[in-house]
Amino acid sequence: MNTIVNVRKVTEQLDLDKVFAVRRVVFVDEQNCPPELEWEFEDESNHFLGEVNGEPAGAARWRKTERGYKLERFAVSKEYRGQGVGQALVQAVLNDLPDDAVYVYLHAQVQAVSLYEKFGFEKTGPMFEEAGIQHYKMILNKAMDKG
């Protein structure tokens, strides 16, 4: 059976519940992130649901901050890793950013740095800990952006 990966922006509560369920399993259960850190800025964020053959498989969001546009909460369920869900999520989120999104950044878990580099993100500054996990701040190099 062919794997069909689909990512869509979601606003309905039923879809948001699927997004939050993926994030809960990946961040809270698997990575032991404190739940109180996981559920912040939900109302001001733009949420995305990744599906594989119609099943919830991944989640992501972006929001506008004082510094620019922050991409956050990229999560792919364990059983769907390695099937292109992460790449599809990054592409969908980047495609959804407004035209005035000049400064785009994220905090990448160390093991995900190479994924974001494929899209033109570059590490900046030293490694740091966030929610008990090592991260790098990464900034999108607009010269490599979608144009």
DSSP file with accessible surface (Angstrom, degrees, kcal/mol):
  #  RESIDUE AA STRUCTURE BP1 BP2  ACC     N-H-->O    O-->H-N    N-H-->O    O-->H-N    TCO  KAPPA ALPHA  PHI   PSI    X-CA   Y-CA   Z-CA
    1    1 A M              0   0  196      0, 0.0     2,-0.2     0, 0.0     0, 0.0   0.000 360.0 360.0 360.0 134.4    0.0    0.0    0.0
    2    2 A N        -     0   0  140      1,-0.1     2,-0.6     2,-0.0     0, 0.0  -0.504 360.0-124.0 -71.6 143.2    1.3    3.4   -0.9
    3    3 A T        -     0   0   74     -2,-0.2     2,-0.6    49,-0.0    -1,-0.1  -0.803  24.0-164.1 -89.7 121.5    1.9    5.9    1.9
    4    4 A I        -     0   0  112     -2,-0.6    49,-3.0     2,-0.0     2,-0.5  -0.939   2.6-165.2-110.1 114.4   -0.1    9.1    1.4
    5    5 A V  E     +A   52   0A  47     -2,-0.6     2,-0.4    47,-0.2    47,-0.2  -0.881  10.7 176.7-101.0 127.8    1.1   11.9    3.6
    6    6 A N  E     -A   51   0A  80     45,-2.6    45,-3.3    -2,-0.5     2,-0.4  -0.997  10.2-169.1-131.9 135.8   -1.2   14.9    3.9
    7    7 A V  E     +A   50   0A  27     -2,-0.4     2,-0.3    43,-0.2    43,-0.2  -0.991  12.2 173.2-124.5 134.1   -0.7   18.0    6.0
    8    8 A R  E     -A   49   0A  81     41,-2.1    41,-2.7    -2,-0.4     2,-0.3  -0.991  35.7-112.3-140.5 149.3   -3.5   20.6    6.6
    9    9 A K  E     -A   48   0A  88     -2,-0.3     2,-0.4    39,-0.2    39,-0.3  -0.609  41.5-158.5 -73.7 135.7   -4.0   23.7    8.7
   10   10 A V  E     +A   47   0A   5     37,-2.6    37,-0.6    -2,-0.3     3,-0.0  -0.938  35.4 156.6-127.1 145.7   -6.7   23.0   11.3
   11   11 A T        +     0   0  107     -2,-0.4     2,-0.2    35,-0.1    -1,-0.1   0.460  49.4 101.7-134.2 -19.5   -9.0   25.1   13.4
   12   12 A E  S  > S-     0   0  130      1,-0.1     4,-2.6     4,-0.0     3,-0.4  -0.493  75.6-124.3 -73.7 144.2  -11.9   22.8   14.3
   13   13 A Q  H  > S+     0   0  113      1,-0.2     4,-2.8     2,-0.2     5,-0.2   0.867 108.9  57.0 -58.6 -39.1  -11.8   21.4   17.8
   14   14 A L  H  > S+     0   0  124      1,-0.2     4,-1.1     2,-0.2    -1,-0.2   0.920 112.3  41.9 -59.4 -43.0  -11.9   17.7   16.6
   15   15 A D  H  > S+     0   0   24     -3,-0.4     4,-2.1     2,-0.2    -2,-0.2   0.887 112.2  54.0 -71.1 -39.9   -8.8   18.3   14.5
   16   16 A L  H  X S+     0   0   23     -4,-2.6     4,-3.0     1,-0.2     5,-0.2   0.893 103.6  57.1 -61.7 -37.2   -7.1   20.3   17.3
   17   17 A D  H  X S+     0   0   81     -4,-2.8     4,-2.0    -5,-0.2    -1,-0.2   0.883 106.4  49.7 -60.6 -36.6   -7.7   17.4   19.6
   18   18 A K  H  X S+     0   0   69     -4,-1.1     4,-2.1     2,-0.2    -1,-0.2   0.912 110.6  49.9 -67.1 -42.8   -5.8   15.1   17.2
   19   19 A V  H  X S+     0   0    0     -4,-2.1     4,-2.4     1,-0.2    -2,-0.2   0.949 112.9  46.1 -58.0 -49.5   -2.9   17.6   17.1
   20   20 A F  H  X S+     0   0   38     -4,-3.0     4,-2.6     1,-0.2    -1,-0.2   0.853 109.2  55.5 -66.9 -32.5   -2.8   17.8   20.9
   21   21 A A  H  X S+     0   0   34     -4,-2.0     4,-2.2    -5,-0.2    -1,-0.2   0.927 108.7  47.3 -66.1 -43.1   -3.0   14.0   21.2
   22   22 A V  H  X S+     0   0    8     -4,-2.1     4,-2.5     1,-0.2     5,-0.3   0.950 114.3  47.5 -61.7 -47.1    0.1   13.6   18.9
   23   23 A R  H  X>S+     0   0    0     -4,-2.4     4,-2.8     1,-0.2     5,-0.9   0.895 109.1  54.1 -62.9 -39.3    2.0   16.2   20.9
   24   24 A R  I  X>S+     0   0  117     -4,-2.6     5,-2.4     3,-0.2     4,-0.8   0.948 112.1  43.8 -61.2 -45.9    1.0   14.7   24.2
   25   25 A V  I  <>S+     0   0   64     -4,-2.2     5,-2.5     3,-0.2     6,-0.2   0.950 121.2  39.0 -64.9 -47.6    2.4   11.3   23.2
   26   26 A V  I  <>S+     0   0    4     -4,-2.5     5,-1.3    -5,-0.2    -2,-0.2   0.961 129.2  25.4 -70.5 -51.7    5.6   12.6   21.7
   27   27 A F  I  <5S+     0   0   15     -4,-2.8     6,-2.7    -5,-0.3    -3,-0.2   0.944 131.5  30.0 -83.7 -49.2    6.5   15.4   24.1
   28   28 A V  I  X<S+     0   0   26     -5,-0.9     4,-0.6    -4,-0.8    -3,-0.2   0.958 130.3  31.2 -79.5 -50.7    4.9   14.5   27.4
   29   29 A D  I  4<S+     0   0   98     -5,-2.4    -3,-0.2    -6,-0.2    -4,-0.2   0.969 131.0  29.4 -74.9 -53.7    4.9   10.7   27.3
   30   30 A E  I  4<S+     0   0   59     -5,-2.5    -3,-0.2    -6,-0.2    -4,-0.2   0.915 132.8  29.6 -74.5 -45.7    8.0    9.9   25.2
   31   31 A Q  T  4<S-     0   0   48     -5,-1.3    -1,-0.2    -6,-0.2    -3,-0.2   0.407  96.8-128.3-101.2   2.0   10.3   12.9   26.0
   32   32 A N     <  +     0   0  134     -4,-0.6    -4,-0.2     1,-0.2    -3,-0.1   0.815  43.7 169.1  56.9  34.3    9.0   13.6   29.5
   33   33 A C        -     0   0   12     -6,-2.7    -1,-0.2     1,-0.1    99,-0.1  -0.574  46.2-100.5 -72.6 140.7    8.4   17.3   28.8
   34   34 A P    >>  -     0   0   40      0, 0.0     3,-1.5     0, 0.0     4,-1.2  -0.433  26.9-135.1 -62.2 128.2    6.5   19.0   31.6
   35   35 A P  H 3> S+     0   0   64      0, 0.0     4,-1.6     0, 0.0     3,-0.4   0.854 102.6  62.0 -55.5 -35.2    2.8   19.2   30.5
   36   36 A E  H 34 S+     0   0  142      1,-0.2    -3,-0.0     2,-0.2     0, 0.0   0.793 105.5  47.0 -66.3 -23.2    2.6   22.8   31.7
   37   37 A L  H <4 S+     0   0   74     -3,-1.5     3,-0.3     1,-0.1    -1,-0.2   0.752 107.6  57.8 -83.8 -24.6    5.3   23.8   29.2
   38   38 A E  H  < S+     0   0    7     -4,-1.2     2,-1.0    -3,-0.4    -2,-0.2   0.841 100.3  56.3 -74.5 -34.1    3.6   21.9   26.4
   39   39 A W  S  < S+     0   0   86     -4,-1.6     2,-0.3     2,-0.0    -1,-0.2  -0.581  78.5 114.5-106.4  71.7    0.3   23.7   26.5
   40   40 A E        +     0   0   74     -2,-1.0    -3,-0.0    -3,-0.3    -4,-0.0  -0.975  69.7  14.6-135.1 152.5    1.0   27.4   26.1
   41   41 A F  S    S+     0   0   81     -2,-0.3     4,-0.4     1,-0.1     3,-0.2   0.702  75.4 139.9  62.6  23.2    0.2   29.9   23.3
   42   42 A E    >   +     0   0   32      1,-0.2     3,-1.1     2,-0.2    -1,-0.1   0.916  65.9  51.6 -64.0 -42.4   -2.4   27.6   21.8
   43   43 A D  T 3  S+     0   0  171      1,-0.3    -1,-0.2     3,-0.0    -2,-0.0   0.795 112.3  45.1 -68.9 -27.4   -4.9   30.3   21.0
   44   44 A E  T 3  S+     0   0  108     -3,-0.2    20,-0.5     2,-0.1    -1,-0.3   0.411  99.8  92.4 -96.4   4.2   -2.4   32.6   19.2
   45   45 A S  S <  S-     0   0   14     -3,-1.1     2,-0.6    -4,-0.4    18,-0.2  -0.630  71.0-131.5-100.3 156.9   -0.9   29.7   17.2
   46   46 A N  E     - B   0  62A  42     16,-3.0    16,-1.6    -2,-0.2     2,-0.3  -0.936  33.4-150.8-104.3 118.0   -1.7   28.3   13.7
   47   47 A H  E     -AB  10  61A  11    -37,-0.6   -37,-2.6    -2,-0.6     2,-0.4  -0.673  12.2-163.9-102.4 148.5   -1.9   24.6   14.0
   48   48 A F  E     -AB   9  60A   5     12,-2.7    12,-1.5    -2,-0.3     2,-0.5  -0.979   5.8-155.0-132.1 139.7   -1.2   21.8   11.5
   49   49 A L  E     -AB   8  59A   0    -41,-2.7   -41,-2.1    -2,-0.4     2,-0.4  -0.963   7.4-156.5-115.0 124.9   -2.2   18.2   11.4
   50   50 A G  E     -AB   7  58A   0      8,-2.8     7,-3.3    -2,-0.5     8,-2.0  -0.868  14.8-171.8 -98.8 134.6   -0.1   15.6    9.5
   51   51 A E  E     -AB   6  56A  19    -45,-3.3   -45,-2.6    -2,-0.4     2,-0.5  -0.959  18.1-154.9-127.5 146.2   -1.9   12.4    8.5
   52   52 A V  E >  S-AB   5  55A   4      3,-2.3     3,-2.3    -2,-0.4   -47,-0.2  -0.989  87.9 -19.5-117.9 117.9   -0.7    9.2    6.9
   53   53 A N  T 3  S-     0   0   61    -49,-3.0    -1,-0.1    -2,-0.5   -48,-0.1   0.869 130.6 -51.2  50.2  40.0   -3.4    7.4    5.0
   54   54 A G  T 3  S+     0   0   50    -50,-0.4    -1,-0.3     1,-0.2   -49,-0.1   0.373 113.8 117.1  84.6  -3.4   -5.9    9.4    6.9
   55   55 A E  E <  S-B   52   0A 109     -3,-2.3    -3,-2.3     1,-0.1    -1,-0.2  -0.794  76.5-102.4 -99.6 138.4   -4.5    8.6   10.4
   56   56 A P  E     +B   51   0A  37      0, 0.0    -5,-0.3     0, 0.0     3,-0.1  -0.346  55.1 152.9 -57.2 127.7   -3.2   11.4   12.7
   57   57 A A  E     +     0   0A   0     -7,-3.3    20,-2.9     1,-0.4     2,-0.3   0.537  53.4  11.1-132.9 -22.6    0.6   11.1   12.4
   58   58 A G  E     -BC  50  76A   0     -8,-2.0    -8,-2.8    18,-0.3    -1,-0.4  -0.977  50.4-158.8-158.7 167.4    2.2   14.5   13.2
   59   59 A A  E     +BC  49  75A   0     16,-2.5    16,-2.5    -2,-0.3     2,-0.3  -0.979  13.8 159.9-150.1 155.8    1.6   18.0   14.4
   60   60 A A  E     -B   48   0A   0    -12,-1.5   -12,-2.7    -2,-0.3     2,-0.3  -0.960  10.9-167.3-164.1 170.0    3.2   21.5   14.2
   61   61 A R  E     -BC  47  72A   0     11,-2.1    11,-3.1    -2,-0.3     2,-0.3  -0.983   7.7-154.0-157.4 163.0    2.4   25.1   14.7
   62   62 A W  E     +BC  46  71A  22    -16,-1.6   -16,-3.0    -2,-0.3     2,-0.3  -0.975  14.0 178.4-136.3 155.1    3.6   28.6   14.0
   63   63 A R  E     - C   0  70A  23      7,-1.9     7,-2.9    -2,-0.3     2,-0.4  -0.988  32.0-109.6-151.2 154.9    3.0   31.9   15.8
   64   64 A K  E     + C   0  69A 123    -20,-0.5     5,-0.2    -2,-0.3     2,-0.2  -0.742  40.2 179.7 -86.1 132.1    4.0   35.5   15.6
   65   65 A T        -     0   0   25      3,-3.9     3,-0.2    -2,-0.4     0, 0.0  -0.666  47.2 -91.3-119.9-179.2    6.3   36.6   18.4
   66   66 A E  S    S+     0   0  206      1,-0.2     3,-0.1    -2,-0.2    -2,-0.0   0.805 127.6  44.1 -63.0 -28.7    8.0   39.9   19.3
   67   67 A R  S    S-     0   0  151      1,-0.2     2,-0.3    38,-0.0    -1,-0.2   0.714 125.1 -83.4 -88.6 -26.8   11.0   38.8   17.3
   68   68 A G  S    S-     0   0   11     -3,-0.2    -3,-3.9    34,-0.1     2,-0.6  -0.965  75.9 -17.4 160.0-138.5    9.3   37.4   14.2
   69   69 A Y  E     -Cd  64 104A  15     34,-3.0    36,-2.6    -2,-0.3     2,-0.5  -0.922  55.6-160.2-111.8 121.8    7.6   34.1   13.3
   70   70 A K  E     -Cd  63 105A  18     -7,-2.9    -7,-1.9    -2,-0.6     2,-0.4  -0.880   6.0-152.0-107.8 126.2    8.4   31.1   15.4
   71   71 A L  E     +Cd  62 106A   2     34,-2.5    36,-0.5    -2,-0.5     2,-0.3  -0.804  33.1 165.3 -92.6 134.3    7.9   27.5   14.2
   72   72 A E  E     +C   61   0A   9    -11,-3.1   -11,-2.1    -2,-0.4    36,-0.0  -0.928  32.8  31.6-146.5 166.9    7.1   25.2   17.0
   73   73 A R  E     +     0   0A  37     -2,-0.3     2,-0.5     1,-0.2    -1,-0.1   0.791  56.5 176.9  56.5  38.5    5.9   21.8   18.3
   74   74 A F  E     +     0   0A  29    -14,-0.1     2,-0.4    -3,-0.1   -14,-0.2  -0.636  12.3 164.9 -72.3 122.1    6.9   19.7   15.4
   75   75 A A  E     -C   59   0A   3    -16,-2.5   -16,-2.5    -2,-0.5     2,-0.4  -0.998  23.0-170.6-143.6 137.1    6.0   16.1   16.4
   76   76 A V  E     -C   58   0A  21     -2,-0.4   -18,-0.3   -18,-0.2     5,-0.1  -0.998  33.1-113.2-128.3 128.7    5.7   12.9   14.5
   77   77 A S    >>  -     0   0   11    -20,-2.9     3,-2.3    -2,-0.4     4,-0.5  -0.296  30.6-115.1 -59.0 143.0    4.2    9.7   16.1
   78   78 A K  G >4 S+     0   0  132      1,-0.3     3,-1.3     2,-0.2    -1,-0.1   0.852 113.0  55.6 -50.2 -44.0    6.8    7.0   16.5
   79   79 A E  G 34 S+     0   0  128      1,-0.3    -1,-0.3     3,-0.0    -2,-0.1   0.641 110.7  45.8 -70.7 -10.5    5.1    4.6   14.1
   80   80 A Y  G X4 S+     0   0   42     -3,-2.3     3,-1.1   -23,-0.2     5,-0.5   0.376  81.5 121.9-112.6   5.1    5.1    7.2   11.3
   81   81 A R  T << S+     0   0  105     -3,-1.3    -3,-0.0    -4,-0.5    -4,-0.0  -0.364  71.1  28.9 -68.6 146.7    8.7    8.4   11.6
   82   82 A G  T 3  S+     0   0   89     -2,-0.0    -1,-0.2     1,-0.0    -3,-0.0   0.564  93.4  99.2  82.2  10.1   10.9    8.0    8.5
   83   83 A Q  S <  S-     0   0   76     -3,-1.1    -2,-0.1   -31,-0.0   -78,-0.1   0.215 103.1 -96.4-113.0  12.6    7.9    8.3    6.1
   84   84 A G  S  > S+     0   0   34     -4,-0.0     4,-2.2     3,-0.0     5,-0.2   0.523  88.0 123.7  89.9   5.5    8.2   12.0    5.2
   85   85 A V  H  > S+     0   0    2     -5,-0.5     4,-2.5     2,-0.2     5,-0.2   0.932  73.7  50.7 -67.0 -44.0    5.8   13.4    7.7
   86   86 A G  H  > S+     0   0   18      1,-0.2     4,-2.5     2,-0.2     5,-0.2   0.935 112.2  46.6 -59.5 -46.6    8.3   15.8    9.3
   87   87 A Q  H  > S+     0   0   89      1,-0.2     4,-2.5     2,-0.2    -1,-0.2   0.909 111.9  51.1 -62.4 -41.5    9.4   17.2    5.9
   88   88 A A  H  X S+     0   0   31     -4,-2.2     4,-2.4     1,-0.2    -1,-0.2   0.894 110.1  50.3 -64.1 -38.3    5.7   17.6    4.9
   89   89 A L  H  X S+     0   0    1     -4,-2.5     4,-2.5     2,-0.2     5,-0.2   0.942 110.8  47.9 -63.8 -48.2    5.0   19.4    8.1
   90   90 A V  H  X S+     0   0    0     -4,-2.5     4,-2.7     1,-0.2     5,-0.2   0.946 113.6  48.0 -59.1 -46.3    7.9   21.8    7.7
   91   91 A Q  H  X S+     0   0   74     -4,-2.5     4,-2.6     1,-0.2    -1,-0.2   0.925 112.0  48.9 -62.0 -43.4    7.0   22.6    4.1
   92   92 A A  H  X S+     0   0   21     -4,-2.4     4,-1.2    -5,-0.2    -1,-0.2   0.915 112.5  47.9 -64.2 -41.8    3.3   23.2    5.0
   93   93 A V  H >X S+     0   0    0     -4,-2.5     4,-0.9     2,-0.2     3,-0.5   0.943 112.8  48.0 -66.1 -45.5    4.1   25.5    7.8
   94   94 A L  H >< S+     0   0    6     -4,-2.7     3,-0.8     1,-0.2    -2,-0.2   0.914 110.2  52.9 -61.1 -40.6    6.6   27.5    5.7
   95   95 A N  H 3< S+     0   0   90     -4,-2.6    -1,-0.2     1,-0.2    -2,-0.2   0.774 107.5  53.2 -65.0 -25.6    4.1   27.7    2.9
   96   96 A D  H << S+     0   0   51     -4,-1.2    -1,-0.2    -3,-0.5    -2,-0.2   0.648  82.1 109.3 -86.7 -15.3    1.5   29.1    5.3
   97   97 A L  S << S-     0   0   12     -4,-0.9     4,-0.0    -3,-0.8    -3,-0.0  -0.301  77.5-104.7 -63.2 145.2    3.6   32.0    6.7
   98   98 A P    >   -     0   0   47      0, 0.0     3,-1.9     0, 0.0    -1,-0.1  -0.241  29.0-108.5 -66.6 160.0    2.5   35.5    5.6
   99   99 A D  T 3  S+     0   0  169      1,-0.3    -2,-0.1     3,-0.0     0, 0.0   0.761 117.6  60.4 -60.5 -26.2    4.5   37.3    3.0
  100  100 A D  T 3   +     0   0   96      1,-0.1     2,-2.1     2,-0.0     3,-0.3   0.331  68.7 120.5 -87.5  12.3    5.9   39.7    5.6
  101  101 A A    <   +     0   0    3     -3,-1.9     3,-0.1     1,-0.2    -1,-0.1  -0.503  26.6 151.7 -77.2  82.3    7.5   36.8    7.5
  102  102 A V        +     0   0  109     -2,-2.1     2,-0.7     1,-0.2    -1,-0.2   0.905  62.5  46.8 -82.0 -42.4   11.1   38.2    7.3
  103  103 A Y  S    S+     0   0   74     -3,-0.3   -34,-3.0    38,-0.0     2,-0.5  -0.884  70.1 171.9-108.3 108.8   12.5   36.7   10.5
  104  104 A V  E     +d   69   0A   0     -2,-0.7    36,-3.0    36,-0.3     2,-0.3  -0.975   9.2 158.2-120.4 127.8   11.6   33.0   10.8
  105  105 A Y  E     -dE  70 139A   0    -36,-2.6   -34,-2.5    -2,-0.5     2,-0.3  -0.908  16.4-176.2-144.7 168.7   13.1   30.9   13.6
  106  106 A L  E     -dE  71 138A   3     32,-2.1    32,-2.8    -2,-0.3     2,-0.6  -0.969  31.5-117.1-157.1 165.8   12.7   27.8   15.7
  107  107 A H  E     - E   0 137A  40    -36,-0.5     2,-0.4    -2,-0.3    30,-0.2  -0.957  39.0-158.8-109.5 107.7   14.3   25.9   18.5
  108  108 A A  E     - E   0 136A   0     28,-3.0    28,-2.2    -2,-0.6     5,-0.1  -0.764  17.2-124.6 -96.1 130.3   15.4   22.6   17.1
  109  109 A Q  E >>  - E   0 135A  25     -2,-0.4     3,-2.3    26,-0.2     4,-0.6  -0.443  36.2-111.2 -61.9 144.0   16.0   19.4   19.1
  110  110 A V  G >4 S+     0   0   61     24,-1.9     3,-1.3     1,-0.3     4,-0.4   0.873 116.7  53.8 -50.3 -43.5   19.5   18.3   18.3
  111  111 A Q  G 34 S+     0   0  129      1,-0.3    -1,-0.3    23,-0.2     4,-0.2   0.659 108.8  50.8 -70.4 -11.4   18.3   15.2   16.4
  112  112 A A  G X> S+     0   0   22     -3,-2.3     4,-1.7     1,-0.1     3,-0.6   0.468  78.6  98.3-103.5  -0.7   16.1   17.3   14.2
  113  113 A V  H <X S+     0   0   13     -3,-1.3     4,-2.3    -4,-0.6     5,-0.2   0.904  80.7  54.0 -54.8 -45.1   18.7   19.9   13.1
  114  114 A S  H 3> S+     0   0   73     -4,-0.4     4,-1.3     1,-0.2    -1,-0.2   0.859 104.2  56.3 -63.0 -33.1   19.4   18.1    9.8
  115  115 A L  H X4 S+     0   0   32     -3,-0.6     3,-0.5     1,-0.2     4,-0.4   0.960 110.8  42.9 -60.4 -49.9   15.7   18.2    8.9
  116  116 A Y  H ><>S+     0   0   16     -4,-1.7     5,-1.9     1,-0.2     3,-1.5   0.849 105.8  62.6 -69.4 -31.2   15.5   21.9    9.3
  117  117 A E  H ><5S+     0   0   88     -4,-2.3     3,-1.9     1,-0.3    -1,-0.2   0.857  93.3  64.6 -62.0 -31.2   18.8   22.5    7.5
  118  118 A K  T <<5S+     0   0  132     -4,-1.3    -1,-0.3    -3,-0.5    -2,-0.2   0.754 103.1  48.7 -61.0 -23.6   17.2   20.9    4.3
  119  119 A F  T < 5S-     0   0   29     -3,-1.5    -1,-0.3    -4,-0.4    -2,-0.2   0.270 129.8 -92.5-101.9   9.0   14.8   23.9    4.3
  120  120 A G  T < 5S+     0   0    2     -3,-1.9    21,-2.6     1,-0.3     2,-0.2   0.549  75.7 144.7  94.9   8.4   17.5   26.6    4.7
  121  121 A F  E   < -F  140   0A   4     -5,-1.9     2,-0.4    19,-0.3    -1,-0.3  -0.593  31.2-159.0 -78.2 144.1   17.5   27.0    8.5
  122  122 A E  E     -F  139   0A 100     17,-2.5    17,-2.5    -2,-0.2     2,-0.1  -0.980  19.3-113.8-126.6 138.4   20.9   27.7   10.0
  123  123 A K  E     -F  138   0A  99     -2,-0.4     2,-0.4    15,-0.2    15,-0.2  -0.382  33.1-173.0 -65.9 143.0   22.1   27.1   13.6
  124  124 A T  E     -F  137   0A  59     13,-2.7    13,-0.6     2,-0.1    -1,-0.0  -0.995  46.0  -3.5-139.5 132.8   22.9   30.2   15.5
  125  125 A G  E    S-     0   0A  51     -2,-0.4     3,-0.1    11,-0.1    -1,-0.0  -0.048  95.6 -42.2  79.8 177.8   24.4   30.4   19.0
  126  126 A P  E     -     0   0A 109      0, 0.0    11,-0.4     0, 0.0    -2,-0.1  -0.271  66.2 -88.7 -78.4 163.8   25.3   27.6   21.4
  127  127 A M  E     -     0   0A  83      9,-0.1     2,-0.3     7,-0.0     9,-0.2  -0.395  51.8-174.9 -65.4 146.2   23.3   24.5   22.2
  128  128 A F  E     -F  135   0A  60      7,-2.6     7,-3.4    -3,-0.1     2,-0.4  -0.947  24.2-110.8-142.4 164.1   20.9   25.1   25.1
  129  129 A E  E     +F  134   0A 130     -2,-0.3     2,-0.4     5,-0.2     5,-0.2  -0.823  30.4 173.9-101.8 134.9   18.4   23.1   27.2
  130  130 A E  E >  S-F  133   0A  69      3,-2.6     3,-1.9    -2,-0.4    -2,-0.0  -0.980  75.4 -10.7-138.8 124.7   14.7   23.5   26.9
  131  131 A A  T 3  S-     0   0   34     -2,-0.4     3,-0.1     1,-0.3    -1,-0.1   0.845 129.6 -56.7  54.3  35.0   12.3   21.2   28.8
  132  132 A G  T 3  S+     0   0   56      1,-0.2     2,-0.4   -99,-0.1    -1,-0.3   0.582 118.0 108.1  78.3  10.2   15.2   19.0   29.6
  133  133 A I  E <  S- F   0 130A  27     -3,-1.9    -3,-2.6   -23,-0.0     2,-0.2  -0.954  73.2-113.3-125.1 139.5   16.2   18.5   26.0
  134  134 A Q  E     + F   0 129A  77     -2,-0.4   -24,-1.9    -5,-0.2     2,-0.3  -0.523  44.0 172.3 -73.5 134.2   19.2   19.9   24.1
  135  135 A H  E     -EF 109 128A  12     -7,-3.4    -7,-2.6   -26,-0.2     2,-0.4  -0.901  26.4-146.2-135.1 163.3   18.2   22.4   21.3
  136  136 A Y  E     -E  108   0A  47    -28,-2.2   -28,-3.0    -2,-0.3     2,-0.4  -0.988  24.9-123.9-124.8 141.4   19.8   24.9   18.9
  137  137 A K  E     -EF 107 124A  47    -13,-0.6   -13,-2.7   -11,-0.4     2,-0.4  -0.687  34.1-167.2 -77.4 135.6   18.2   28.1   17.8
  138  138 A M  E     -EF 106 123A   0    -32,-2.8   -32,-2.1    -2,-0.4     2,-0.4  -0.984   9.6-158.9-129.3 141.2   17.9   28.1   14.0
  139  139 A I  E     -EF 105 122A  44    -17,-2.5   -17,-2.5    -2,-0.4     2,-0.4  -0.947  25.6-114.6-120.0 138.5   17.1   31.0   11.7
  140  140 A L  E     - F   0 121A   7    -36,-3.0     2,-0.9    -2,-0.4   -36,-0.3  -0.579  21.6-137.6 -73.8 124.9   15.7   30.6    8.2
  141  141 A N    >   -     0   0   49    -21,-2.6     3,-1.9    -2,-0.4     4,-0.4  -0.755  12.6-156.2 -81.3 107.1   18.2   31.9    5.6
  142  142 A K  G >  S+     0   0   83     -2,-0.9     3,-0.8     1,-0.3     5,-0.3   0.726  86.8  70.9 -63.6 -20.3   15.8   33.8    3.3
  143  143 A A  G 3  S+     0   0   93      1,-0.2    -1,-0.3   -23,-0.1   -23,-0.0   0.803 106.1  39.5 -65.1 -25.3   18.2   33.4    0.4
  144  144 A M  G <  S+     0   0  114     -3,-1.9    -1,-0.2   -24,-0.2    -2,-0.2   0.422  96.2 115.0-100.4  -0.7   17.3   29.7    0.4
  145  145 A D  S <  S-     0   0   34     -3,-0.8   -25,-0.1    -4,-0.4    -3,-0.0  -0.063  90.4 -83.2 -67.4 175.3   13.6   30.3    1.1
  146  146 A K              0   0  108      1,-0.2    -1,-0.1   -27,-0.1    -3,-0.1   0.507 360.0 360.0 -62.5  -5.0   10.8   29.5   -1.3
  147  147 A G              0   0  110     -5,-0.3    -1,-0.2     0, 0.0    -4,-0.1   0.731 360.0 360.0  87.3 360.0   11.3   32.8   -3.1
